[in-house]
Amino acid sequence: MVTKEADMSFLEHLEELRWHLLRAISAIIIIAIVAFIFHEIVFDKIILAPKNSDFFTNRMLCLLGQSVNIPKLCINTTTFQIISIKMAGQFTMHITTSIVVGLIVGFPYVFWEFWRFLKPALYEKEATHSRGAVFISSFLFLIGVLFGYFVIAPLSIHFLGSYSVSEQVANQINLKSYIGTITSVTLAAGLTFELPVLIYFLSKAGLVTPEFLKKYRRHSIIVILILAATITPPDIFSLILVTFPLLILYEAGIIISRKIVNKSSTKNPKN
C-alpha cells in the first residue's frame, strides 16, 4: 500500500524534494571541506600516487612482469614533472578536487536521499526491494571508482605520461590535465559500473527484456568497446582490461532482466 506522504500536493512534494537536495548537497560540501583540510593525504597519498613506481598496481604488474620475463609490465618507472602554469592554478585545483572527492565519497548518501524522496510513492513491497537497489548501486559505483583508480588510472598515466614524439620534447604535465585525467577515468568507471542498475530500472519499466538484450548482444559489444576506448588510453591491453568487466556486467544485466520479467509474468499471468 502506498504511504500517506504520496498524497501530498505538488508544492508539498517540491518542499520535500528541496530538503532532500539540501541534505545531499550539505553532505557533499562537508566531505569536500574535510578533503580540502586534509589536502596532503588527498593529493600526495591518493591523487598523485598512481604515477609513482611504488603504487600498488605498478608494483604488482612489475612483479608479474619479472615472473613471466616481460619487463614492459613494469609501468610508471620514470617520473615526470607536474607543473602549474597559472597564479591561482593550484588553489583552483585544490577546491575543484575537494568537490570531486565530495561527490565520489558522498554518492551513497546522495543516492539514499533520492531514494527516501521516492519511497513514499512506492508500495510497501516495492520499497522493501528498492532498499537493496540503493545498496547495490552504491556498491557498484564505488567498485567502479576503485577499478578506475587502481587499473585504468595508472595505465593511462603510464601511456600518456611516457609517450614522446621526440627525445627533444620533455613531458611537463599540467596539474589541471593530470587531475582531469584521474577524475574523469574514475568517475567514468564508477558510472559505467551502474549498467546492471540501469537495466534493472529499464526492465521494471518494461522498456527492455532479456530477449531484447540477447538479440542486441553483438551491438552492445561494439558500444562497450567504444565506451572502453573512450575512458582508457589508446592501447589494446587497457582496452581489454576495461571491456572484460563491462561485458560481465552486461551479462549480469540479462540475468537481472530475466528475473524481473519472470516475476512480473508470475504476478500477472495471461488469461
C-alpha positions in Angstrom: 0.0 0.0 0.0 1.3 3.5 -0.8 2.1 5.7 2.2 0.1 8.8 3.1 3.0 11.0 2.1 2.3 10.1 -1.6 -1.0 12.1 -1.3 0.9 15.4 -0.7 0.2 18.3 -3.0 2.7 19.3 -5.8 4.1 22.2 -3.7 4.5 19.9 -0.7 6.4 17.5 -2.9 8.7 20.3 -4.1 9.3 21.4 -0.4 10.1 17.8 0.5 12.5 17.5 -2.5 14.2 20.7 -1.5 15.1 19.4 1.9 16.4 16.1 0.4 18.5 18.1 -2.0 19.8 20.4 0.8 20.8 17.5 2.9 22.6 15.8 -0.1 24.4 19.0 -1.1 25.3 19.6 2.6 26.9 16.1 2.8 28.9 16.8 -0.4 30.1 20.2 1.0 31.1 18.7 4.4 33.1 15.9 2.7 34.7 18.5 0.4 35.7 20.7 3.3 37.3 17.7 5.1 39.1 16.8 1.8 40.3 20.5 1.5 41.7 20.4 5.0 43.5 17.1 4.6 44.9 18.0 1.2 48.2 16.3 1.9 46.5 13.0 2.1 44.2 13.6 -0.8 46.9 14.8 -3.2 50.2 13.0 -2.0 48.7 9.7 -0.9 45.8 9.3 -3.4 45.7 11.5 -6.5 49.5 11.7 -7.2 50.2 8.2 -6.0 49.4 6.3 -9.3 52.3 8.0 -11.1 54.8 6.5 -8.7 56.6 3.2 -9.2 55.7 2.1 -5.6 51.9 2.4 -6.2 50.2 -0.9 -5.6 49.1 -1.6 -9.2 52.5 -0.6 -10.5 54.3 -2.9 -8.1 52.0 -5.9 -8.8 52.4 -5.5 -12.5 56.2 -5.2 -12.2 56.3 -8.4 -10.1 54.2 -10.1 -12.7 56.5 -8.9 -15.4 59.5 -10.2 -13.6 57.9 -13.6 -13.1 56.9 -14.0 -16.8 60.0 -12.2 -18.1 58.1 -9.3 -19.6 60.0 -6.1 -18.4 57.4 -3.8 -20.2 54.9 -4.7 -17.5 56.9 -2.5 -15.1 55.0 0.7 -15.6 55.5 4.3 -14.3 59.1 3.6 -13.6 60.2 7.0 -15.0 58.9 10.1 -13.2 57.7 13.2 -15.0 57.2 16.7 -13.6 53.8 18.1 -12.8 53.6 21.9 -13.2 51.1 24.6 -12.6 51.2 27.5 -15.1 48.7 29.8 -13.6 49.0 32.0 -10.5 45.8 30.6 -8.9 46.1 27.2 -10.6 47.0 25.1 -7.5 44.4 26.9 -5.4 41.7 26.4 -8.0 42.5 22.7 -8.4 42.5 22.3 -4.6 38.9 23.5 -4.5 37.8 21.6 -7.6 39.4 18.3 -6.4 37.8 18.6 -3.0 34.4 19.0 -4.6 35.0 15.9 -6.8 36.1 13.9 -3.7 32.8 15.1 -2.0 30.8 13.8 -5.0 32.5 10.4 -5.0 32.5 9.7 -1.3 29.1 11.2 -0.8 27.4 9.3 -3.7 25.9 6.6 -1.5 24.3 9.2 0.8 23.1 11.3 -2.1 21.5 8.2 -3.7 19.9 7.3 -0.4 18.4 10.8 -0.1 16.8 10.5 -3.5 15.5 7.0 -2.5 13.9 8.5 0.6 12.1 11.0 -1.6 10.8 8.4 -3.9 10.0 5.8 -1.2 6.5 7.3 -0.2 5.3 6.7 -3.8 6.2 3.1 -3.7 4.1 0.2 -2.5 5.4 -1.4 0.7 6.8 -4.5 -1.1 8.5 -2.3 -3.7 10.0 -0.1 -1.0 11.5 -3.2 0.7 13.0 -4.4 -2.6 14.3 -1.0 -3.5 16.5 -0.8 -0.4 18.7 -3.5 -1.9 18.9 -1.5 -5.1 20.2 1.5 -3.2 22.9 -0.6 -1.6 23.8 -2.4 -4.8 24.0 0.8 -6.9 26.3 2.4 -4.3 28.4 -0.7 -4.1 28.8 -0.9 -7.9 29.6 2.8 -8.1 32.4 2.5 -5.5 33.7 -0.7 -7.1 33.8 1.1 -10.5 35.7 4.0 -8.9 38.2 1.7 -7.3 38.6 -0.1 -10.7 39.2 3.2 -12.5 41.7 4.3 -9.8 43.7 1.1 -9.5 43.5 -0.2 -13.0 42.7 2.5 -15.6 44.4 5.5 -14.0 47.9 4.0 -13.7 47.7 2.6 -17.2 46.6 5.9 -18.6 49.3 7.8 -16.7 52.0 5.4 -17.9 50.9 5.6 -21.6 50.2 9.3 -21.8 52.9 10.4 -19.4 55.7 8.4 -21.1 54.6 8.9 -24.7 57.0 11.0 -26.7 57.2 12.2 -30.3 60.9 13.1 -29.9 63.7 12.9 -27.3 63.9 16.7 -27.6 60.5 17.2 -26.1 60.2 16.7 -22.3 56.9 15.9 -20.6 55.9 18.5 -18.1 52.3 17.7 -17.3 50.0 20.5 -16.3 48.4 19.9 -12.9 44.9 20.5 -14.3 45.5 18.0 -17.1 46.8 15.3 -14.7 43.9 15.7 -12.2 41.4 15.9 -15.0 42.6 12.5 -16.3 42.4 10.9 -12.9 39.0 12.2 -12.0 37.5 11.6 -15.5 38.5 7.9 -15.7 37.5 7.1 -12.1 34.1 8.8 -12.4 33.5 7.3 -15.8 34.3 3.8 -14.5 32.0 4.4 -11.5 29.1 5.4 -13.7 29.6 2.6 -16.3 29.6 0.1 -13.5 26.0 1.2 -12.9 24.9 -0.7 -16.0 23.1 -3.6 -14.1 21.1 -1.0 -12.1 20.2 0.8 -15.4 19.0 -2.4 -16.9 17.1 -3.2 -13.7 15.0 0.0 -13.9 14.5 -0.3 -17.6 13.2 -3.8 -17.1 10.9 -2.7 -14.3 9.5 0.0 -16.7 9.1 -2.6 -19.4 11.4 -0.8 -21.8 13.8 -3.8 -22.2 13.5 -7.5 -21.9 16.1 -10.3 -21.7 15.2 -11.3 -25.2 15.9 -7.7 -26.4 19.3 -7.7 -24.6 20.3 -11.1 -26.1 19.2 -10.0 -29.6 21.4 -6.9 -29.5 24.3 -8.5 -27.6 26.6 -8.1 -30.6 25.6 -4.4 -30.9 26.2 -3.9 -27.2 29.7 -5.3 -27.5 30.5 -2.6 -30.1 29.1 0.0 -27.8 31.1 -1.3 -24.9 34.3 -1.3 -26.9 33.7 2.3 -27.9 32.9 3.2 -24.3 36.0 1.4 -23.1 38.2 3.1 -25.7 36.8 6.5 -24.6 37.9 6.1 -21.0 41.2 4.3 -21.5 44.5 5.1 -23.1 44.7 4.0 -26.8 46.4 0.6 -26.2 45.0 -2.9 -26.6 45.9 -4.0 -23.1 44.0 -1.3 -21.3 41.0 -1.7 -23.7 40.8 -5.4 -22.8 41.1 -4.8 -19.1 38.1 -2.4 -19.2 36.0 -4.2 -21.8 36.0 -7.5 -19.9 34.2 -6.4 -16.7 31.7 -4.3 -18.7 30.8 -7.4 -20.7 30.3 -9.3 -17.4 28.1 -6.5 -16.1 26.0 -6.7 -19.3 25.5 -10.4 -18.9 24.6 -9.8 -15.3 22.0 -7.3 -16.5 20.4 -10.0 -18.7 20.0 -12.3 -15.7 18.5 -9.4 -13.7 16.1 -8.6 -16.5 15.0 -12.2 -16.8 14.2 -12.4 -13.1 12.2 -9.2 -13.3 10.2 -10.3 -16.3 9.6 -13.8 -14.8 8.4 -12.2 -11.6 6.1 -9.8 -13.5 4.6 -12.7 -15.6 4.0 -14.7 -12.4 2.1 -11.8 -10.8 0.1 -11.1 -14.0 -0.5 -14.4 -15.8 -2.1 -14.3 -19.2 -5.7 -15.4 -19.4 
